[in-house]
């Protein structure tokens, strides 16, 4: 595991937070003048149907009592917005955090909101609960189920629907179900076609880097305070509990498919390639209720998410919302989703869906119009604005995604990151560029002197851009890190987007206090046990350091006693490859064990010595070669630097 340098905290006198400047205060006051804050319909809808909540809005892990989710520290949201928070974002934070617990959508459909960033929905079947989206962690999903059972009557879980391939919609499944019930088929678990591949490619293959960036996006590093974390935008807070994975036993493939789950009829619409690569929405005819999953929500969503993920298709997104209107618009009486609060009434719901549709199509069409006029992605993002008919609807505001970075995403989807200017075709990486910029600008002190004048003028974006060069060229420059932190902080105070605010404030915190303590990245036991072998072997290939593997040429037979197939694992040319259903007579070694034990071994959750001693692992051939191959895998560091330099690749081999 790499140990990163360049993260020395600032001197004590430089670490303090700063209040909003006059420029920030004026910008936030302008928001109050621009938007119709007198419109309180969202607050009425968010409170509608309330049944009960927890006395202490804190959820704890049973084995050690650790708090995995708490809203107690957000009680300050009952007050008016301070100068240190954009008042529009404060409004969204209030809606998310102050409306929590169990709510009735219509008789027979209930939601637990704000036990995580997503909602968990309960449909009353003939004998039990049909659950939609069991949240991020087992602790939160169990607490939600317990609350529903307490106030609505004890009922077993009779089916689970997973709307799409993002972890906040399936990671808590082991809080309401077991692998045994799912694997046996006793408990139907439904998901859209491609769910397993997409969920694991996002949350496992790129999981470490996404997880690190997610600490910024969801504000995990900063305290809950009026000048700190106030919301994710998408939900109140992200649960930090135990995650798991289970392979669904029923896959939906085609729009128009139906299922009857515990007496509840469901009609499905496939919406792949929109908010998630694998996603679906569905209609409940008995309740005249449409679940839009995460295709629509009470904000502008991310066409590209700052934590990192595949760029989404804004045009397909708009078309799929229109298809939902066409399929269900004249039949529904209520529309609800996996985040936020429902829309009641057919006309109101269709108007909402229509304006959400137009939101994504406007950004798509206008980005490409400007691109065809020759503007690059930065120029487009700077000038693209929504018309008031869209932009003055609170459910279209930048609380999660932004017009700015979504326009860039549309550009990248069609044209890639390169803007066509050969000057930007092969730029220097940040540290090398930083050193050159600083030299050209007369040295660090000259840069900082000019940057302080820009800070005083309220040009915080420019300060952040130019001082970044000083930090990247010399991460031990205390004055540069302090000024950079101050600029990022003001940008955070001004941001209407929860993720933008959290990114800015987390960057400021890290510059002032250094990297938080870190351990090697590990996959949870619950996730590992549910991970298919093919996906695990893909994860191993991503962790292989190809240059370190060098000229090694190995072949291993993997004989899994609990599966019907064997695997051949080869290492050659610095590439790890696997073949299902194959073996090699002259293999370097053969391993015999259960697939579960193999996953635990490769995820470093069980040592090989223990498995051998207990007779759970047997070897034939060159056991040292397998250990040698294992030495070629990188151990990812969960908390690598973001706002200070990373080492060059050559230095971490």
N, C-alpha and C positions, 0 to 999 in steps of 0.2 A: 504494500500500500504506500502510495506517495505521501511524503510529508511536505506540505506546502509552506513556503516562507512568504515574507512581505505582508504579514498581517499583524504587525505590532500595534497594539491599541494606542490611541492618542493619549497625550498627557492629560491628567485629570482635569486641568483647567479648560481643556478644549473639548471635552466630551459632552457637555451639557446641551440639552435640547434648546432650541431658540423659539421664541414666539413668532407668530405671523408678522411679516413686515407690512408696511403701509401698502406696498404694491399688491401683496397677496390679499390683504383685507379688502382693498378696492375691487379686486377681481371677483372675490367671493360675494361681495355686496351686489355686484352687477348681475349675478345669477339670480338673486332674489327679485330683481326688477324684471328679468327676462321671462321667467317661467310662472305659470299660474298656480302658485302655492296655495291659493284659496280652494282649489279643487281637492276635496277630501274623500272622493269615492274609493280610492285604493285603501284607505284606512278602514272604511266601513266594510269593504269586501274582505280585508285581511282578518277582521274580527268576527265576521259572520259565522255562525254555526259553532262557536266555541263551546266545548263540553268540560274539559278539565286539563290540568297540567300538573307537573311535579311541584311540590312545595319548595324544594331546592333544585333549581335548574342546573344541576351538575350531575353528570353521569360518571361512574367510577368503574374501574376494572375490578372484578371480584377477587382475583388472586393476590393483588398487592394494594388495592385501594387507590391506585393512581387515577386522577381525574382525566378522563378522555375527552370530555366536552363540557363546557360551562358557559352559561350566559350571565352569571352573577356579576362578572366584572364589566358588563355592558350596561349596567343600570343607569349610568350617566346619560344614556341616550334619551332618557325621559326629559332632559333639559333642552333648551334651544341650542342651535348649532353655534359653536365658537368660531372665531376667526380662523382657527387652524383646521377647519374642515369645510369643504365645499358644501353649501347648504342643501344642494340637490342630492348629493351622496348621503348626507346626514338623514334626509327624509327616507331614502331607501334603507339605510341602516335601522331606522326606527321600525319600519314595516317588517324587516326580517327578524329583528331581535326581540321586539316587544310583543309579538304575536306568536306564542309558542304553545305546544301541547296538542291535544286531540280536538279535531273539528269535524262537524258533519258537513259534507258537501251536499248530498241529498240523502233521504232515508235509505240506508243500505250501503252508502259509500262514505268512508271516513278517511281523514288524513291526520297523521302526526307530523307537525311542521316544526322546524328549527331545533330538532334533536341532532341535526347534521346540516350540511349545506343543501341536501336534497330532502324531499318529502317521502314518507312511506305511506302508501295508500292501502286501505283495507276495504275489500268488497265482501259483503255478507252473503255467503253461499248457503246452500241447503243445510250443511252440517258444520261448516267452519269458515275460515278466512282465506280468501284469495288475496295474496299480498302482491302489490306492485312496488318493486325497487326496494330491496332491504338495506339501503344506505351504505356507508363506507365501512363501518365497523360493527362487529358483533355486539359490542356493548350498547351502542345506540339503537340497533334494530331490536335487540331484546327488550330494552327499556320502552320502546315504542309499542311492541307487542304486549308487554305487561300492562301498559297504560290502557290500551284498547280493551284488553280482557277485564281489567278492573272495573271499567265504567260501562262497558257494553255487554259484558257477560263472557265467561270463559269459553273459548272456541279453539279447536285445533287449526293448525295451518294446513289447508287442503290443496293449495296450488300457489306457485310463485311465478310472476311475470317479470322478466328483466327487460326494461325498455331498450337499453343500448349498452355499448361497450365501454363506458366510462366508470371508473372504480367506485364513485360515490353512489352508484346504482346497483352494485352487486357485492361489494367487498364485505358487507355485513351479513352475508347469507347464513353463516354458521351460527348466528345469534338466533335464528328462527327455524333452522333445519339442520340435518346431519348429512354427512357424505353417504352414510348407509341408506337412508331413505331416498336420497336423490339417485344414487347409483343403481339401486334396485328397481327404480321406477315407481315406487310406492307413492312418492310425492312428485307430481308433475311440475317441472321447472321449464318454462318457456322462454325462448330468446330468439332474436332474429338470426337468420342465416349469416354465417361469418362471424358470429359473436365471439367464439373462442379465439380465433385467429387475431381478430382486431383487439380484443381486450388484452391479450397477452403480448402482442407486438407493441402496444402502447405502454402497458404497465410493467412489463418485464424486460423486453429487449432494450428499450430506451428508458427503463425505469429509474436508473440512478440519476441521470442528468435531468429527467423530468421531475423527479422527486426533489432534487436540489433547487431547481427553479421554482417549483411549487412552494417551497418554504418562503420565497419572496412573494409570489403571487397571492398566497393566502395569509401573509402577514404573520407567519409562525414565530418570527424572531423578535417581534416588537410587542411591548405591553399594550393591553387594552386600555385606552385612554383617549380623551378628546383630541389630543395631539399625537395619538398613536393609531393602533388598530381600531377601526370602528365597524368594519363589515368586509365580507368578500364581494359584495354586490350580488352574487348569485344566491347567497344564503348568509345566515348569521355567522356561524363559525364552522370550520371543518373538524369533524371528529378525528381524534388521534389515537383511536383504539386498535383492536386486533382485526386484521383483515384476513379474508379467506377467499377461496375460489372453488367453484364446483362446475363441472361440465353440465350444461342443461341437457335434459333428456327429450326435449321436444323443440324442433327448430321450425320457425315460420319462414316461408320462402316467397310467397306470392300474395300480392294485394288481393283481398277478397276472401282469403282463407278464414275459416271460422273454427272456433273451439267452444265446447261447453265444459266449464270448469265448476264442479260442485254445484251444478244447476244454473250457473251464470253463463249466458251466451256472450261471446266476444267476436267481433269482426275486426280483422287486422288490415292495416295498410303499411306496406314496406316503404321506408323513407331513407334508404341507404345513401351515404355520401353527402348528407346534409350536416347536422350538428355532430354526428358521429358516423364513422364508416359503416357501422352496422347498427341500424336503429329502426324502430317501428312505432306507429301510433295505432290506437284501437278504439272501438266504439262499443258501448254497452246498451243494446236496444231496450232491455227491461227498465233501465234508468234514464234513457235518453241523454246519456252522458258520454262525452268525447274526451279521451285522455290524449293530449298532444305530446306526451313524453317530455323531451326537452327541445322540441322543434320551435315552440313558442314559449316565451317567458316574459316577465315584467321588466324587461330591459332589452337593449341591443346586445345580442350574444356575440361570441367570438367566431368570426370567419377564420381567424388564426388566433390560437390561444397563446398568451405570452409565456406560459410554462413550457411551451414546445409541443407540437403535435402536427399531424398532417394538415395542410391548408384545406379548408372546406370549400364546397362549391356553393357560392351564394346564389347562383341562378337556379340550381337544382333545389336549393332550400326554398326559394320563393315558389317554384313550381309545385313542390310537395305540399306546401301550405294551401295552395290553390286546389290541389287534388283533394285535400281534406275538406275544404269548403264544398267542393263538388259532390263528394261522397256522403258527407254527414251534415252539411250546413242546414239543410231543411228538415233534419230529423232531431237535432240535439236541442236540449233545453239548458245544458250547462257544459262548460268546457273547463277541465282542470288539467294539471300538468305535474311534472316531477319536481318542480320548484315553484315557490311563491303561492299565490292564492287563486281561486277559481274566478271565472267570469260567468255570471248567471244571466239568463235570458238569451233567446236565440238571436235577436237583432244585435244586442251588445256584443255577444261572442263573435258573430260574423264580422262586425265592424273591427273588432280587435284583431281577428285573424287576417282580415284584409290589409290593415295597416302594418301588421308585422310582415306580411308577404311583400308589401310595397317597400318596406324598409330595406330588405335584403336585395330586392331587384334594383332599387334606386342606386344603392352603393355599387352593385355590379355594373349596371349600365353606364353610370356616370364616370366610373373609374376607366372603363374601356373607351368611352368617348374622349376623355382627356388623354389617355394613352395614345389614341390614334391621332391626336393633335400634336403628339411629340413630347408630352410631359413625362418625366420619370416618376417613380413611386413616391419620392419625398415631395415633389412639387404637387402631385395629385392630392396627397394626404393633407397638405397645407391649405389647399383651396376648396376641397370638397365639403359642402355644408348641406344639411337636410333642409327641405322646405318646412316652413312652420307647421303645415298640416300634419307632417310626420314628427318633426323634431320637438314640438311642444306637447306631444303625448308623453307622459311620464314613462309609460311602458316601452317607449322607443329610445330612452335616454342611454347615455354611455356608462351605465353602472357596472358593466362587466366587460363587454367588448366596447370598442370605440370606433367612430367613423374613421378616425385617422389610421389606426393600425389595420382595420378591416379593408380599407381601400388599398393599402400596401399588399394585403393578402391576396386580393383579387388580381392585382398586377402580377404578383409572383406566380400565382396559379397559371396564368396565361403566358407570361413572358420570362419568368425566372427572376433571380435576384439581380442579374446584370442589367444595367439600364441602357446599354448600347454605346456608351461613351468609353473609348479605349483607355482613358485615364483611370477608370475604375475597374478595369478587367483583371488586374493582378496587383491589388493593393498590399502594402506591408501589413503584417499582423499588429495588434495593438501596441505591444511593447516597443517593437522596432519603429513603428510609425510615431509613437509618442516621443521617443528620443529625438527623432529627426524634426518633428514639429517644434519641440522645445528649443532645440538648437537654432532653428530658423527664426524663432520669435525672440531670440536674445537671451535665452536662459530661463530657468524656472522663476526666478524672482521677477523678471520682466513680465512673464505671463501672469503671475499671480497679482502683480500690481494692477495690470489692465483688467484682469478678471474681477478684482474687488470693486473697481469702478462700475463694471457691468452689473455686479450684484447690487450695488447701491441704486442703480437705475432700474432694478427690477427685471433685468434680462437673465433670468435664472436658467433658461434653456441653453443660452450661449455659454454661461459660466460652466454648466455641467459638461458641455461638449469640449470646451477648450481645456479646462482643468483636468479632465480625464487623461489628456496626453501627459500631463506632468505626473499624475499618479501612476500611469502605466510605465513611464520611463524611470520613476523613482518612487516605489511604494513606501519608502521610509520617510518621505517628505511630509512632515507633520502639518505644516501650514497648508500644503496642497490638499491633503486629505480632509482637514478641517473645513476649508472653503468648499470643497466638493460636497461634503456632508451637508453643509448649510444650504447649498443650492438645491440639492436633491430634496431636502426637507421642505423647502418652500414650494417646490413643484408638487410634492405630495399633498401639502395643504390645499393646493388649488385644484387637485384632480377630482373630476366627477366620477371617474372609474375607480372602483374598489381595487382591482388588480394594479392599476397604475399607481395609486396612492401607496399600496403595500410594497410594490417594487421600489419606489423612491425612498420610503421610510426605512425599509429593510437595508437598502444600500447605505443610507446615512448611518444607521445603527452599526453596520459592519465596519464602515470606515472609522467610526469613533471607537468601537470596542473590540475590533478584531474578529477573526473567525470564531464561531461558537465551537465548543468541543465536539469532536466527531469520532465516529467508529466506522468500521468497514460496513459497506452496504450489505444487508442480508435480506433474503426473502423470508417472510413469516412462515412458520410451520403450516399454518392453515392454507396459505397460498401454495406452498410447495407440494403438499399432499394432493391438492386438486389439480396441479399442473400436469397436463399430458406429457408423456415422455418426449414426444417430438419437439414440443415447445421448450422443454428443459434443454435438450441437445442444441437447439438454436441459441439459447441463452449462453451455453458454454462456448459456442463458436464466437459469439460477440465478445466474450471475456478473454479469448485467446490473444496473447501478444504475439503477432505473427513474426516479428523480427526475432523475438526471444526464442520462438519455436524453431527458427533457423532451418537446418537441413534434416530435422527429425522425420523419420518415416516409420509410423506405427500403425498397427491395425488391431482392434480389440473386439472380440465377440462379447456381446452383452446378452446373457441368458436370464430373462426375467421369469421367475417361477410363478408369478401371478398373472402373466399375460400369455396370449396365444402366439405371440411372435417374438423373434429375436431381433437384435439390432447389430449392425456392423458399424463401428466407429473408427474412422481413419484420420490420421494426422499426416499431412504431406504438403509441401510448398507453403508452409505457414497457414494452412487452411484446415479447419476441422469440419469433417463431413460425416453425415450419418445416413444409413440405408436400412429402412425397415424391411424385415423379412429376409435378411441376408446374413450369412456368416462366412468365414474364411477358414479353410483347413490349416493354413500356415500362419494363423494370426499370431501376433506378438504375445497376446495373453487372452484368456477367456475368464470372464467374471460371471458368477452365478449368484443371484440374490433377488429379492423382490424389487419391483419397480419403485415402490415407496421408499425402501431403504436406499436405493440408488439415488433417488432425488434428495433424500436427507443427507447422504454422503456428499454429493456434489454441491449442495447449498451450504456445506460446512455446518450442518445442524447435528450431525453424528460423525464422530471420528472413525476412520477405517479400523483402527486397533480394536475398538469396542465391537464393531460388527464382526470382525474375524474371531475375536475371543468368544463371542456369543453364538458363533456358528451361523450367523445370518449372511455371511459373505464367504465364498470360496473362490480360490484362484487356481488357474492352470496356466503355466507359461511364465513369462517374465513379469513378476509383480513390480519390480523396480522400474520397469519402463512406464507402467501406469503412473507411478509416483512421479517419475520424471516429466511425463506429460502434464500432470497436475501443477508442477512448478512453473509451467508456461502461462498460467492463467493470471490475469491482473485481478487484484482485489480493489474494487472501486472505493474511493473515499466519498462518503455521503456529503461532506461539507467542503467541497473544493471552492476556491476563491471565485467570486464573480466581479467584484468592483476593484480588485487588485490583480496583478498579473498571475497567470498560470505558468508553470515551467514549460520549456520547449519539450516536444515529444521525445527527442533524443535523450533527454536527461531522466526520463522515467521508465526507460526500458528495463 
